[in-house]
Amino acid sequence: MSAPNLNKFIMKRPWLKRWMKPISEWYAEAAGYRKLGLRVDDLIPEESDTVQLALKRLPPKEAYDRVFRLRRAFQCSLSHQLLPKDQQTKPEEDYLYLTPIIKQIEQESKERGDLDSMVVSKKKKDKL
C-alpha cells in the first residue's frame, strides 16, 4: 500500500480537482471491476501480512459480503459474462472499506517499530 498517491495534491487545488474528476470516473468505469460486482478494495492483493490482518479485523458481515462478491466475480469471469445492470456495483456503493483498516495497521506497525527501537538511558545525577 505504499504506491505513490497524488490525491492530496489534487484535492488541494480546486481547478485540478474539477479537471481530474471526470477522468477518474471514466477510469473507474473502464476498469470493469464494477461490472463484476466488485468494489475497489476487493482488488487489493491478499499476500501481505498487513492485508491479512486487516481482513481478520473486518466486521463479519463485511467479510461475508467480500467473499460473496469475489466468488460471484470469479463465476462471472469463468462464464465470460457480466452481471445484469441492477446487480453491478454503483459508484455510490464503491467505497473504501479495507483501506482505512490497512492504514491503521501500518500506523500501529510504525509506532511499534519506533517504540522497539527507542533507547532508554538513565539520567546521570550531577554532583555539586
Disulfide bonds with the S-S distance in Angstrom:
none
